[in-house]
Amino acid sequence: MLAVAAFAAVSTSAQAQLKIDITGVGTNQIAFSAAPFQGNQGLPEDIKKVIEDDLVRSGFFRAINTTSNVELNESTLIDPSAWKSIGVDALIVGSVKKLPDGRLDLRFNLHDTAQQKSLGKFSYVIAPSALRLHAHKIADFVYEKMLGEKGVFSTRLAYVEKAPGRYRLIIADADGANPQVALASKEPIISPAWSPDGTQLAYVSFETRKPVVFVHTLATGRRKAMANFKGSNSAPAWSANGQQLAVVLTKDGGSQIFSMNADGSGLNRLTSTGGINTEPAYSHDGRSIYFTSDRGGGPQIYRMSTNGGDAARVTFEGGYNISPRISPDDKTLTYVTRRDGQFRIAALDLAGGTEMLLTNTGRDESPSFAPNGRYILYATKSGGKGTLAVVSKDGRIKYTLSSSGADISEPTWGPFIND
């Protein structure tokens, strides 16, 4: 086990905050109003703003700014019909109070004006440093209660930030805020992959002047070289239960997919064809691995058992399809496809075989599903530099997360965070 040394800075703040630009929204939006949280003044985060920004960014909500002569909190008696009459479908009210021990008592209430009832009234006792996270959690609660699926505002992203002579593995909130440096190096860092429980990242580092697969425990900054065989070691992917890793090795000649136990034991070769087999991605039911191979000529996506064996081709539209990622329900495959010389993000309905091209920016790469399956994170180019973008799986909702100075690539969306 190697402690992260001078080339790595764990949990240090990254200065490049990402800026959000929304370019597409859903067709039917829920109108909501979030009142200023009582007691919020003077605290490090504006709870109302975090909640509003989260919900608007989702594409399914639009904010209605209202004023009230009465200061609202979670216990205030409201007239649902009065709020409904001004177009508000959901009203979010709450308060935050500093406790004698320095912690915060955060409370909120969600009112459904159409049903004329509260959909939930909760409280959290938290450290001040956790205020933003719990504002995201409130937005998650509102999203789930109003739409019937889990929100992803309190999840995290990982990506690589590049500058001349420097590479940094960054972890940030789902809105790009609170970026933290997990690893810094003078050599490239590629292919970060979250463990299913969100406590570890696997990635490829070139710090020894060759590609080596590491697993990095985020809470401690400690890491372990999981694949350091002769030749190239690349493209790590976690199984859904976190008990196995798939990696791509060239130690036996050619580019082949192997699996191993999460502790590095039990190496097992899964592919044996000539040419290139790479970019494995486990299905969430634990039965299959999707991967890229040029066994048929050009690069296409195939599916095989997690034990290896025969593989079936999955993509047939276009002559170049790479970087497969499967949705949490195993029903939709996203990948990079080349059409008319442009690299675009596509989504394939695996049951019906229908493909949808989701982007048209031309230099898109590294798609990754949000844990609720609604959104796809990917990297693209803007002004000659890499930036992050998000598109809904139906292509209607789009926004970018860009940095004024950094060149960003290799994004991956983390799992839900367990309380």
Order of alpha helices (4+ residues) and beta strands (2+ residues): beta-beta-beta-beta-alpha-beta-alpha-beta-beta-beta-alpha-beta-beta-beta-beta-beta-beta-beta-beta-beta-beta-beta-beta-beta-beta-beta-beta-beta-beta-beta-beta-beta-beta-beta-beta
